[in-house]
């Protein structure tokens, strides 16, 4: 039990840090440079990344975990839509919030898997 909680906590922290690094880099490349916009990107990811990461860690320890990649393919588009909606409503200066969300999430998912 303690091992599971340790793995869960470590996974949540590492996934969030990696996601922040990658998605904030994408935000800077996208032209988002103000403190407020970068903070919104960081907070949005702090709200969406840990639940998905916790679900993936939990499923890795279950019988579904053997092929949990399909779960990522199901949940990641939902995350893109949620984040895009939040960006649309909190960052009116962001021209294409859903496209930004898609690009940032693709970058963090692909690079995260390579790390």
Secondary structure, DSSP 8 states (H G I E B T S, - for coil): -HHHHHHHHHHHHHHHHHHHHHHHHHHHHHT--SHHHHHHHHHHHHHHHHHHHHHHHHHHTSGGGGGTHHHHHHHHHHHHHHHHHHHHHH-TT-TTHHHHHHHHHHHHHHHHHH-
